[in-house]
Amino acid sequence: VLSKTIDEKPDEYAPVLNRAFQDNYGFTILDRQVGHHRVTNLSYHWPFVDEKQAYVDYRQVYRPVSVIDSMAFHVMASQDESLTESHLKLAKLFEERNDFWNAFREYNALTKINPYWSPYFRKAADCLLKLADLPRAFRYYERSLEYDESFYARYRMGEILMLKNDVSGAIRQFEQALALAGEERIQVLAKLHTAYAYLGDREKMNRVRKEIASIRPGQKLTVPPRSYLYLNYVPARINNFIVGADSLAALGQTEAAQRLLQESIDVLDTPIAHRKLGEELYRVRKPEEALTHLLRVSDEYFFDPAFLSFMVLLTTETADTVRANTYREQLRRVAPAFENTQDQEKGF
């Protein structure tokens, strides 16, 4: 914070918000309470209390006031449960209560304590999926693969990439999941069949059909209509901000919508908020500011025809020829696969 590497307001020198840094640091209320009890216990012996004489033992007189306080006090006062075990116990407790945000924070803390234990990353990612935070969930699944291959992580990453319309990327993940699959083999093959159908690869579709038929004769395969669904997933923590901003924008209250979207980013920095804020800035003829926000999330929506169409328009208007050509070429690769191109032609 003092170095301004993180700050209350992001800029090119401080791209990470103070709050965002703290949310991801892995420090939770459990750590805070453990620290509080350790300091308080120390203060009972300070300065230089002669323990041979009568003195008040904080560990004997304190009575916890909540479940978390009790867990923290137990970590401080006894040797039979570690901080790691308490974080894990608390994470499971939050999951049972459907409090997936705090469950994520506990699992995230565990990834900081032991960054080489892949299951913690997958559990954190699962919580983020429950919160509809797909971009961050993907990153945690990806991080889990650094030290341990996982069918589950590969499969989940493939599903997220399908929602993003990155079909080729999804196929790579599903093929790696297939190599690790056991009883789930047909489940993965069905996903591959859909992905190959979207790419029009009949040869590989037939190969998959034959393999499924050899495992489960008579199994029917259907290909769902192809559509871009990624924008339907709005992280739960900022959902009300996004819904409210959309309502304000629909009423023509653009400045109010912009303020609400910025508040959303202050709470949780998300691609969808930057995208919508970029759109609103463009509508009030601030293309340079719009471009700043949209470039930050370009990779996240690089397979969305509507986004690509708009970026062609915006970069052309700002005389950014190189980027305009890049988005135009990507649009040509992505858009032909869609049956209905009307929305693509209109852009935003």
BADOPA-972410 format. One line per 4 residues: number of its first residue (from 1); for each residue y, z, x of C-alpha. Coordinates in nm, 4 decimals. Each point is the difference from the previous one (the first is absolute). Example, Ala and Ser with C-alpha at 12.3 -4.5 7.8 and 13.67 -1.06 7.14 Angstrom:
// BADOPA-972410
1 = -0.4500,0.7800,1.2300 | 0.3440,-0.0660,0.1370;
END
This chain:
// BADOPA-972410
1 = 0.0000,0.0000,0.0000 | 0.2432,0.0934,0.2773 | -0.0671,-0.3269,0.1819 | 0.0782,-0.1919,-0.3220;
5 = -0.3317,-0.1831,0.0269 | -0.0458,0.1311,-0.3513 | 0.2960,0.0664,-0.2250 | 0.1092,0.0636,-0.3570;
9 = 0.0993,-0.3671,-0.0335 | -0.1994,-0.2830,0.1578 | 0.1568,-0.2669,0.2192 | -0.1111,-0.2232,0.2859;
13 = 0.0055,0.2963,0.2413 | -0.1585,0.2525,-0.2352 | -0.2475,-0.1960,-0.2158 | -0.1901,0.3091,-0.1143;
17 = 0.1483,0.2384,-0.2536 | -0.0093,0.3700,0.0850 | -0.1868,0.0741,-0.3235 | -0.2478,-0.2828,0.0559;
21 = -0.0684,0.1293,0.3504 | -0.0691,0.3493,-0.1316 | -0.2241,-0.1311,-0.2792 | -0.2164,-0.1825,0.2519;
25 = 0.0081,0.2540,0.2807 | -0.2965,0.1958,-0.1321 | 0.1777,0.3335,-0.0480 | -0.0737,0.1558,-0.3399;
29 = 0.0744,0.3182,-0.1899 | -0.3213,0.1465,0.1422 | 0.1293,-0.0419,0.3564 | 0.3327,0.1507,-0.1000;
33 = -0.1674,0.3067,-0.1492 | -0.2311,0.0458,0.2987 | 0.3038,-0.0128,0.2284 | 0.1837,0.2497,-0.2181;
37 = -0.2890,0.2473,0.0132 | -0.0447,-0.0366,0.3759 | 0.3676,0.0671,0.0659 | 0.0076,0.2940,-0.2420;
41 = -0.3141,0.1482,0.1526 | 0.1552,-0.0330,0.3452 | 0.3199,0.1684,-0.1161 | -0.2013,0.3097,-0.1010;
45 = -0.0983,0.0367,0.3682 | 0.3410,-0.0772,0.1458 | 0.1522,0.1174,0.2165 | -0.2837,0.1542,0.1987;
49 = -0.1723,0.2095,-0.2634 | -0.2534,0.2344,0.1551 | -0.3146,-0.0757,-0.1984 | -0.1553,0.3240,0.1226;
53 = 0.2482,0.1801,-0.2216 | 0.0128,-0.0188,-0.3784 | 0.1560,-0.3245,-0.1195 | 0.0034,-0.2231,-0.3086;
57 = -0.2472,-0.2897,0.0235 | 0.1392,-0.2940,-0.1977 | -0.3508,-0.1426,-0.0425 | -0.1042,0.3149,-0.1855;
61 = 0.3008,0.0518,-0.2249 | 0.0927,-0.3517,-0.1137 | -0.1257,-0.1222,-0.3384 | 0.0043,-0.3813,-0.0591;
65 = 0.1947,-0.1236,-0.3017 | -0.1673,-0.3403,-0.0600 | -0.3063,-0.2050,0.0862 | 0.1771,-0.1871,0.2807;
69 = 0.1547,0.3220,0.1303 | -0.3440,0.1616,0.0001 | -0.1508,-0.2904,0.1944 | 0.2830,0.0053,0.2534;
73 = -0.0227,0.3766,0.0453 | -0.3769,-0.0253,0.0479 | 0.0457,-0.2604,0.2756 | 0.2465,0.2292,0.1762;
77 = -0.1850,0.3284,-0.0473 | -0.3641,-0.0952,0.0584 | -0.2080,-0.2147,0.2307 | -0.2570,-0.1270,-0.2507;
81 = 0.2014,-0.2946,-0.1366 | 0.2043,-0.2512,0.1994 | 0.3189,-0.1716,-0.1057 | -0.1955,-0.3276,-0.0187;
85 = -0.2488,0.1524,-0.2445 | 0.2834,0.1363,-0.2126 | 0.1771,-0.3364,-0.0146 | -0.3258,-0.1612,-0.1143;
89 = -0.0650,0.2698,-0.2605 | 0.3544,-0.0333,-0.1334 | -0.0220,-0.3803,-0.0093 | -0.3132,0.0218,-0.2162;
93 = 0.1672,0.2576,-0.2250 | 0.2976,-0.2314,-0.0569 | -0.2394,-0.2893,-0.0751 | -0.1769,0.2099,-0.2634;
97 = 0.3399,0.0606,-0.1604 | 0.0838,-0.3749,0.0158 | 0.2936,0.0846,0.2263 | -0.0605,-0.2993,0.2230;
101 = 0.3356,0.0109,0.1769 | -0.0612,0.3475,0.1408 | -0.3647,-0.0872,0.0625 | 0.1208,-0.2954,0.2057;
105 = 0.2337,0.2256,0.1978 | -0.2880,0.2314,0.0891 | -0.2278,-0.2872,0.1051 | 0.2897,-0.1497,0.1931;
109 = 0.0413,0.3313,0.1821 | -0.3686,-0.0197,0.0911 | 0.0511,-0.3473,0.1486 | 0.2619,0.1519,0.2308;
113 = -0.2223,0.2918,0.0981 | -0.2972,-0.2266,0.0679 | 0.1075,-0.3654,0.0224 | -0.3485,-0.1051,0.1146;
117 = -0.1786,0.1033,-0.3218 | 0.0069,-0.3105,-0.2206 | -0.1010,0.1620,-0.3333 | 0.3330,0.1855,-0.0147;
121 = 0.1859,-0.3327,0.0060 | -0.2216,-0.1400,-0.2756 | 0.0499,0.3080,-0.2177 | 0.3776,-0.0244,0.0504;
125 = -0.0186,-0.3688,-0.0956 | -0.2004,0.0822,-0.3139 | 0.2753,0.2391,-0.1106 | 0.2617,-0.2687,0.0587;
129 = -0.2050,-0.2417,-0.2113 | 0.0035,0.2549,-0.2822 | 0.3788,0.0054,0.0404 | 0.0140,-0.3832,-0.0143;
133 = 0.1476,-0.0073,0.3520 | -0.1992,-0.3021,0.1175 | 0.2005,-0.0877,0.3143 | -0.0474,0.3439,0.1527;
137 = -0.3595,0.0276,-0.1215 | -0.0791,-0.3234,0.1818 | 0.1495,0.1344,0.3230 | -0.2085,0.3178,-0.0187;
141 = -0.3226,-0.1938,-0.0664 | 0.0897,-0.2245,0.2922 | 0.0677,0.2983,0.2255 | -0.3387,0.1491,-0.0935;
145 = -0.1710,-0.2981,0.1631 | 0.1395,0.0732,0.3466 | -0.2892,0.2318,0.0873 | -0.2606,-0.0649,-0.2668;
149 = -0.1087,-0.3083,-0.1967 | -0.0212,0.0576,-0.3733 | -0.1339,-0.2054,-0.2885 | 0.2212,0.1959,-0.2383;
153 = 0.3240,-0.0590,0.1930 | -0.0722,-0.3720,0.0441 | -0.0809,-0.0396,-0.3697 | 0.3143,0.1819,-0.1127;
157 = 0.2169,-0.2022,0.2385 | -0.1536,-0.3186,-0.1402 | 0.0848,0.1077,-0.3543 | 0.3620,0.0751,0.0950;
161 = 0.0344,-0.3366,0.1753 | -0.1334,-0.1758,-0.3105 | 0.2728,0.1679,-0.2046 | 0.2542,-0.1238,0.2564;
165 = -0.1417,-0.3539,-0.0387 | -0.1014,-0.0040,0.3681 | -0.3379,-0.1481,-0.0865 | -0.0923,-0.1087,0.3534;
169 = 0.0791,0.3478,0.1299 | -0.2056,0.1530,-0.2804 | -0.2963,-0.2226,0.0874 | 0.0090,0.1245,0.3599;
173 = -0.0140,0.3593,-0.1203 | -0.2753,-0.0659,-0.2570 | -0.2109,-0.1850,0.2569 | 0.0246,0.2970,0.2361;
177 = -0.0803,0.2332,-0.2904 | -0.3031,-0.2148,-0.0813 | -0.1363,0.0499,0.3512 | 0.0151,0.3776,-0.0613;
181 = -0.1148,0.0011,-0.3634 | -0.3131,0.1608,-0.1328 | -0.0496,0.0270,-0.3741 | 0.3534,-0.1322,-0.0469;
185 = -0.0937,-0.3479,0.1273 | 0.0174,-0.1736,-0.3409 | 0.3341,0.1667,-0.0707 | 0.1466,-0.1497,0.3191;
189 = -0.1612,-0.3392,-0.0582 | 0.1603,-0.0150,-0.3451 | 0.3429,0.0617,0.1590 | -0.0668,-0.2725,0.2557;
193 = -0.1048,-0.2398,-0.2772 | 0.3352,0.0553,-0.1741 | 0.1953,-0.0401,0.3240 | -0.1803,-0.3243,0.0916;
197 = 0.0619,-0.1274,-0.3537 | 0.3745,0.0619,0.0406 | -0.0062,-0.2041,0.3213 | -0.2105,-0.2736,-0.1618;
201 = -0.2788,0.0402,0.2586 | -0.2979,-0.1140,-0.2087 | -0.2413,-0.0032,0.2915 | 0.0484,0.3706,0.0690;
205 = 0.0010,0.0787,-0.3730 | -0.3441,-0.1599,-0.0311 | -0.1241,0.1861,0.3048 | 0.1106,0.3311,-0.1526;
209 = -0.1579,-0.0876,-0.3370 | -0.3333,-0.0688,0.1683 | 0.0092,0.3283,0.1888 | 0.0835,0.1955,-0.3157;
213 = -0.2788,-0.1787,-0.1889 | -0.2475,0.0967,0.2731 | 0.0967,0.3656,-0.0382 | 0.0502,0.0161,-0.3765;
217 = -0.1272,-0.3053,-0.1920 | 0.1982,-0.0806,-0.3134 | 0.3155,0.1763,0.1193 | 0.3021,-0.1620,-0.1693;
221 = 0.3123,-0.0677,0.2033 | 0.3456,-0.0413,-0.1486 | 0.3260,-0.0854,0.1731 | 0.3028,0.1834,-0.1460;
225 = 0.3211,-0.2023,-0.0420 | 0.2050,-0.0003,0.3159 | 0.3275,0.1863,-0.0309 | 0.2384,0.1962,0.2198;
229 = -0.0470,0.3671,-0.0884 | 0.1405,0.1788,0.3021 | 0.3389,0.0677,-0.1609 | -0.1737,0.1920,-0.2798;
233 = -0.0743,0.2825,0.2442 | 0.3024,0.2250,0.0365 | -0.0449,0.3254,0.1958 | -0.0092,0.2894,-0.2443;
237 = 0.2663,0.1992,0.1841 | 0.2652,-0.2659,-0.0617 | -0.1283,-0.1614,-0.3194 | 0.2739,0.1525,-0.2173;
241 = 0.2669,-0.1297,0.2403 | -0.1385,-0.3543,-0.0128 | -0.0395,-0.0011,-0.3788 | 0.3515,0.1401,-0.0405;
245 = 0.1486,-0.2564,0.2393 | -0.1723,-0.2837,-0.1857 | 0.1437,0.1265,-0.3285 | 0.3509,0.0257,0.1444;
249 = -0.0248,-0.3466,0.1538 | -0.1112,-0.1433,-0.3353 | 0.3130,0.1518,-0.1568 | 0.2174,-0.1593,0.2676;
253 = 0.0785,0.3322,0.1680 | -0.0679,-0.1343,0.3465 | 0.1880,0.2619,0.2030 | -0.1770,0.2841,-0.1798;
257 = -0.3330,-0.1746,0.0605 | 0.0832,-0.0296,0.3700 | 0.0840,0.3705,0.0253 | -0.3257,0.0956,-0.1676;
261 = -0.2004,-0.2243,0.2307 | 0.1709,0.1528,0.3038 | -0.0845,0.3466,-0.1330 | -0.3593,-0.1201,-0.0270;
265 = 0.0022,-0.1047,0.3665 | 0.1433,0.3393,0.0965 | -0.2951,0.1674,-0.1741 | -0.2668,-0.2399,0.1261;
269 = 0.0679,-0.3136,0.2018 | -0.2032,-0.2696,-0.1781 | -0.0187,-0.3807,0.0185 | 0.0461,-0.0415,-0.3739;
273 = 0.3292,0.1927,0.0007 | 0.1376,-0.2091,0.2865 | -0.1087,-0.3183,-0.1761 | 0.1672,0.0919,-0.3246;
277 = 0.3122,0.1215,0.1774 | 0.0170,-0.3315,0.1858 | -0.0264,-0.1857,-0.3303 | 0.2824,0.2031,-0.1522;
281 = 0.2230,-0.0510,0.3034 | -0.0541,-0.3733,-0.0211 | 0.0976,-0.0009,-0.3664 | 0.3396,0.1460,0.0915;
285 = 0.0429,-0.2660,0.2703 | -0.0783,0.2097,0.3054 | -0.2576,-0.2251,0.1653 | 0.0247,0.1520,0.3483;
289 = -0.0633,0.3530,-0.1285 | -0.2778,-0.1326,-0.2221 | -0.1616,-0.1683,0.2984 | 0.0010,0.3254,0.1975;
293 = -0.2121,0.1739,-0.2621 | -0.2283,-0.2953,-0.0729 | -0.0812,-0.0710,0.3635 | -0.1180,0.3595,0.0373;
297 = -0.2746,-0.0635,-0.2565 | -0.0692,-0.3672,0.0652 | -0.3475,0.0627,0.1432 | -0.0946,0.2035,-0.3060;
301 = 0.0732,-0.2894,-0.2389 | -0.0806,-0.2932,0.2265 | -0.2618,-0.1295,-0.2461 | 0.2116,0.0377,-0.3156;
305 = 0.1192,-0.3482,-0.1089 | 0.2999,0.1382,-0.1889 | 0.1144,0.1995,0.3026 | -0.0501,-0.2956,0.2323;
309 = 0.1911,-0.2303,-0.2349 | 0.2909,0.2409,-0.0102 | -0.0003,0.0451,0.3775 | 0.0187,-0.3760,0.0467;
313 = 0.3076,0.0018,-0.2235 | 0.1595,0.3014,0.1699 | -0.0606,-0.1033,0.3613 | 0.1225,-0.3504,-0.0747;
317 = 0.3161,0.1432,-0.1526 | 0.0579,0.2195,0.3067 | -0.0622,-0.2973,0.2326 | -0.3090,0.1618,0.1537;
321 = -0.1854,-0.3275,0.0511 | -0.2911,0.1386,0.2016 | -0.0891,0.2633,-0.2578 | 0.0573,-0.2452,-0.2863;
325 = -0.2567,-0.2372,0.1509 | -0.2448,0.2852,0.0555 | 0.0185,0.1118,-0.3625 | -0.0135,-0.3598,-0.1228;
329 = -0.3201,-0.0692,0.1957 | -0.1593,0.3231,-0.1192 | 0.0925,-0.0860,-0.3600 | -0.1724,-0.3369,0.0366;
333 = -0.3150,0.1749,0.1208 | 0.0007,0.2650,-0.2712 | 0.1417,-0.1657,-0.3138 | -0.2451,-0.2917,-0.0469;
337 = -0.2804,0.2464,-0.0669 | 0.1715,0.1150,-0.3193 | -0.0545,-0.1890,-0.3240 | 0.3371,0.0936,-0.1470;
341 = 0.2810,-0.0857,0.2418 | 0.2859,0.0370,-0.2468 | 0.1022,0.3464,0.1231 | -0.0234,-0.1122,0.3604;
345 = 0.2398,-0.2874,-0.0601 | 0.2490,0.2308,-0.1659 | -0.0214,0.2695,0.2656 | 0.1708,0.3228,-0.1072;
END
